[in-house]
Amino acid sequence: MTMDMGRVVSGIRGRVRGSRARKKDKVAFVLSGGGVLGAMQVGQLEALIGAGIVPDLIVGASVGALNGAAIAARPDMDGVDCLKRTWLGLKSEDIFPGSSVSRALSVVLRGDHLYPNSGIRALIDKVAAQNFEQMPVPLSVCAANMRTGEETWFEHGPIAPAILASTALPGLFPTVEIDGERFTDGGIVNNVPISRAVELGATKIYVLYCASNGSELPTRGAFGVLLRAFAHSRAARATLDLKRYAGQADIEVLPTFDPGTIHYKDTSHGTRLYAEALALTSAHLASQAEATA
């Protein structure tokens, strides 16, 4: 998906930039889901903030909602540093606690998830404000309604339930009840929520993409097949939205790279993912600045 998105954007960018009158852009950061690959977004955010690019709004799904909340709460290098320390110090057991026995017992007793979401809640408490209204930058978080299958957007009230819902990957973490409805991972319905940024009036959108394109995922075993199908489905929606909203905003997908095969619980690649994303994004932004100078 990464390469496909890049080709789509390069093909439409000239038309988009020429289609709008010159005025101050409303800048949005759109952060995709991607699990432990979310460490890439820390490098992308550091490059953006370091280049003086500060968002007017942030839209996120799944791990992108968590990372987005950190920057919405502190839209500066201090916020980036806090997020970086959190990611680079992250251990698998911080997010996926318990032994195989406890996980089996969890399935027997609860039936719908392997892990509690207490680890994610601890991360939220480290990097985010308590309420959306406390954020200096407006934040919009996507989750999927379990009853209707529709995407739902959280932008007011307590932030922890919204992010817990958005990051509740089915089967791994529990669904979250909010106002009488149950919600699960926002990446299921809108993993790269460009559409919401456009709806909120963004005219310049930076897409911070970190999910796997699916090509390196296994096709053996039930879980492997599920992950690969899920990745392809999310990629198709994102590619369609890039084309659909091209005439309404200047959409710039930050360059990404193939992270290789990384297990969904493996947090040991965080430093590499962060560093590669930082270098790649910094070089891209420098090239863009030179081209427009």
Disulfide bonds with the S-S distance in Angstrom:
none
